[in-house]
Amino acid sequence: MKHFSGRVAFVTGGASGIGYGLVQNFLKLGMKVVAVDFNPAYLQEKQQALAGRTDVHFLHADVGDRGQLRAAADEAIRKFGRACSREAPARASSRPARRMRLRARRQQR
């Protein structure tokens, strides 16, 4: 079985539905999670539900907008470092996630 403790997941649609389910499961595995969602009401509700936790970070962004997704990826790297897992139950392009990994590799050098 793989060890996930301490790893970082980037979850789009992370404040509702399947995305929030992924967030909860990743936290149970000991992962750090960046949850990105478009709905500010859902984000606020989930932030309150998980208040006090330092292993989860919620961000508001429209993943259909590359600029917003890039900004969220940059914030994720600043907060937790390189993401090792990206989960996208919402629609998203894999290019920004690939750029996020490349940026993280450059920062490690």
ZAMARGU-4260 file (C-alpha; in steps of 0.2 Angstrom, whole numbers, plus 5000, padded with zeros to 4 digits):
<rodrens>
0) 5000/5000/5000 | 5006/5017/4996 | 5010/5030/5009 | 5001/5046/5007 | 5005/5055/5023
5) 5012/5072/5020 | 5009/5073/5001 | 4999/5087/4993 | 4983/5085/4983 | 4976/5099/4972
10) 4957/5096/4971 | 4946/5106/4959 | 4927/5107/4964 | 4934/5103/4982 | 4920/5112/4992
15) 4905/5101/4986 | 4900/5084/4980 | 4913/5072/4974 | 4927/5085/4976 | 4923/5087/4994
20) 4923/5068/4996 | 4940/5067/4989 | 4946/5081/5001 | 4939/5072/5016 | 4947/5055/5011
25) 4964/5064/5007 | 4964/5072/5024 | 4960/5055/5032 | 4976/5048/5023 | 4986/5062/5031
30) 4988/5072/5015 | 4988/5091/5014 | 4975/5097/5002 | 4971/5113/4992 | 4953/5113/4988
35) 4948/5125/4974 | 4930/5129/4970 | 4920/5142/4961 | 4905/5144/4974 | 4910/5155/4988
40) 4895/5150/4999 | 4901/5131/4998 | 4919/5137/5001 | 4914/5147/5017 | 4903/5132/5023
45) 4918/5119/5021 | 4931/5131/5028 | 4920/5133/5044 | 4917/5114/5045 | 4936/5111/5044
50) 4941/5127/5054 | 4957/5125/5064 | 4965/5112/5052 | 4982/5117/5045 | 4982/5103/5032
55) 4968/5110/5021 | 4968/5127/5011 | 4953/5133/5002 | 4954/5144/4986 | 4941/5153/4976
60) 4944/5151/4957 | 4935/5147/4941 | 4945/5132/4934 | 4938/5136/4917 | 4949/5152/4917
65) 4967/5147/4915 | 4973/5163/4923 | 4963/5159/4939 | 4969/5141/4939 | 4987/5146/4937
70) 4985/5158/4952 | 4977/5144/4962 | 4991/5133/4957 | 5004/5146/4962 | 4996/5148/4979
75) 4995/5130/4982 | 5014/5129/4979 | 5017/5143/4991 | 5006/5136/5004 | 5012/5117/5004
80) 5025/5115/4991 | 5024/5103/4976 | 5007/5094/4973 | 5009/5076/4970 | 4991/5072/4966
85) 4978/5082/4956 | 4960/5078/4956 | 4948/5086/4945 | 4930/5081/4947 | 4926/5098/4939
90) 4930/5102/4921 | 4948/5107/4920 | 4963/5107/4908 | 4978/5097/4912 | 4990/5110/4905
95) 4990/5121/4921 | 4992/5106/4932 | 5007/5101/4921 | 5014/5119/4922 | 5012/5118/4941
100) 5022/5102/4942 | 5036/5110/4931 | 5036/5126/4942 | 5038/5115/4957 | 5053/5105/4950
105) 5061/5122/4945 | 5059/5128/4963 | 5067/5113/4970 | 5083/5115/4960
</rodrens>
